[in-house]
């Protein structure tokens, strides 16, 4: 396995995987040896070590037994479970980091990959004031987002399609100066050679394809995955019968949205209204 695939800072699941790999290698075990000891396949062990599959409580218990440790892996798996990140999201991000194409739709707030750090901190601060996350979790969210953004600035970046519901650019976040900088960032994003930015205006009404944020990614082998989330749960769909209809719905949304030129003009108009 190519060790360059593993970045322990890319997600909590990858951090768990890095610890598992280093622990295994210190014992001189191959993945096949560990897999046999815990009753899982070598492919499953590899997926956990690279952060592509999150550890389950059962897996963590079997790892503790194999290593002869007292709840070391169990505690780490619990820490991952109680992370500020929604279930399923770290696994999605592990695939996102390899994607050749991303299609994003969001409403209410600017999607994380396009947020300025001040905007991201303002969102996290709001959640902290509401008591929905802790201060440590707020810091985790912002740091995690910075790592995601850095990964997408790799040498061969993916093609990124973004459709923003109009609410994303009209909802004030963090005060006028933070919002102004965020609108400037959106305009700059639209000028990049590997991006397409569109705004879905309120006027399309019930024709809007999605009522929740949706991410659709194309991997190097051209397989598809989608990720959608509610306020409490994320759901990752691999290339199955569920993903192509979502892609079709995304194309329909793009057809109804403003063109990139019209979208940037609207963003610039709102920007001029701020100091």
N, C-alpha and C positions, 0 to 999 in steps of 0.2 A: 504493500500500500504506500502511496506517495505521501510522505509526512507533511509536505507543503500544503496539503488539503486542510490541515488542522490549524485553526487559529483560536487559541483558548480565550482570546478577548472578544471574539465575534458574538458570543451569546453565552448565557448561563449553561445551556446544554453542552456547548463546546468546552467550557471550563471543566465541567464534570468529565467529559470525554478525555480531556488532556490529563486529568488526574488519574483516570482509569488506565490510560495507556502507559503513563510513567510508572505507575504502581506495578502493572503487569511486566513491563520490561525490566524493572528492578529485580523481579523474581526470576527473570530469564525465561518467561513463558511466552509461547507463541499465542496468537489469537485462537488457534485451534485447541491449544491446551486449556485455555481459560474457558472456551465455549463448552468443551467436554465436561469440565468441572462444575459448571453452573447449569447445564442442561439447555443451553441456547445454541444457535448456529453460529459459526464464525462470521457469517455475513451480518448477523444481528450485532455481534460484538463490535465489528468494524463500524457499523452505522452509529452505535452509541459513542464510540471513540472519536468519530469525526463530527459529532453533534447533529447528525442527520436524523437521529431517533432519540427522543428523550428517555431517560431511565424511568422505569416503573418502580413502585415500591417492592414488588416481588423480585425484580432483577437486583435491586440494591441489597435486599436480604440475602440473595444467593451469592452476591459478590462478597459480602461480609463473611459468610460462611467459608467461601473458598480461600479468602485471605486470612481467616482466623482473627478478624477484627470485631470490636464491639461497636456496631452501629456507625461506623465511619461513613460508609457509602449511604446508609439509610439517612443520616443527618444531611449529607450533601444533596441527596435527592429531595428531601423535605425542603431544604433551603431553595432549591430550584422551583419546587411546587408553590412556595409562598412568595416567589418573586413578584415584582410589580408588573411583570409582563403576563399577558393573557396566555392561557394554556393553548398550545399549538403554535404560538407565534415564534418562539426560538427555533423550532423545527422549520417553519417557513423561511425564516431569515437565512438559515444554513443553505437552503436551496436558492434563495434570492441572490446570494453572493456568487453563485455560478451562472446565473441566468444570462442569456444573450438578448432577451427582450422582456420588458416589464410593461404591463398595462395596469394603471391605477385609476380608481374612482373613489372620491371621498366627498363628504358633505359636512358642513358645520365648521371644520377646521382644516387648515392646510395639511396635506399629508406629511408625515415625518421626514421623508427623504428630501422634501423641498423646504423644510422649516429652517429659519435662522436659529441660532442657539438661544438668542434672547426670547424669541417666540416660543421655543420649546420649553424654556425655563418658566415662562409665564403660564403655559398650560399645566406644567407639573406643579407650579405653586398654587394654582387654582384647585387642583385635586388635593393638595396637602391641606389647604385651608378648609376644604369640605370634610376632611378626615378620612378620605377614601384610600390614601396611601400615607406612608410614614416619610419622614425627612430623608432617611436612607434610600427609600424606594424612589423618591423624587430625583435624587442624585443619580440613582441607577438608570432611570429612564433617560435622562439627558446624556449620560455617558454612553449608554448603549446606542442611542440615536447617532451620536457623533461617530461611533465605530461603523455603523451601517452606511452613513454618508461617505466616509473615507473609502470604504470598500468599493463603492460604485464609481469612484474616481480612479479606478485601476487602469492599467495601460490600454486595455481594450474594453472600454465601457459598454454596457448594454444599451440598446435602443430603448428609450423610455417614453411611453405614451401616458399622458396624465389628463384626465377630465375632472375638473373641479366643479362641483355644484356652486352656483352663484353665492350661496351662503358663506362659502369659504373666504371669499374676498370681501364680503360686506360685514361679516361679524367682527367687531373690534376685539382684539386680544392684546393685553399688556400695555395699553395706552397708545397714543397717537404716534409717538416716535418709533416704537417697536413695530407697530402695524405698517408704518411707512417703509421701514427697512425691509419688512417681509414682502410687501408689494414690489419693491425694487428687486428683491431676490427672485420673485416669480418672473418678472420681465427678463432678468438676466438668464434664468433657466431656459426660457423660450428661445433665446438666441444661440443656445448651444447646438452643435451640429448633430447630436444624437438624441434630440428631444423633440417631442410634439406636445404642446400645451393648449388645451381648449377649456372653455367655460360652458357648462350646461346652464343656460339661463332659466330663471323662474318661469318664463313664458312657455316652456315645453310642458309644464304641468304634469298631468298623469302619464305622459309619454316617456318620462324618465324611467330608464330600465331598472334601476336599483334603488332600494330604500336604505341600504346599509353599505358601508365601505367595502370595496372589492379589489383584490389584487390578483392578477393573472400573470403567470410567468412562463416563458418558453426557455427550456433548458438546452444545452449544447446539442443533445441528440434530437431536438425538436419536439420532445414530449412536453406536455402542458401540466401545470398545477395551478390551482386557485386557492385563495385564502380569503375568507370573509369572517367578520366578527360582529358580535353584539356588544353591549356594554360589559357583559360578564364572561363571554366565552369566544374563543377563536376556533375556526374549523378549517382544516387543510384538506383539500381534495386533490388526489393525484389524477393522472390522465385516465379518466374513466368516463362513463356516460354523462356525468354531471358537469364536466368542464366545457366541452364544446358548446352546449347551449348558452353558457355564461359568456363565452367568447362571442357568439352571435349577438347576444344582448349588448355586449360592449360595442361592437361595430355599429349597431343600431343607435346607441347613445351618441357615438362620435358623429354620425350622420346628422343628428338633430342639434348638436352643440354648435356654438359659434366657431368660426374658423380660427386658426391661431392668430392671424392678423387682427380679427375683430376682438378676440379675447384679450390680446395685449393692449388694444386700444381702450377696452373697458377697464382693465387694471390700471392703465396710465391715468385715465380719467379719475378714478377713485384716489389714486396717489396724489393727484394735484389738489384734491380737496383736503389733504392733510398737510400740516406745516412741514 
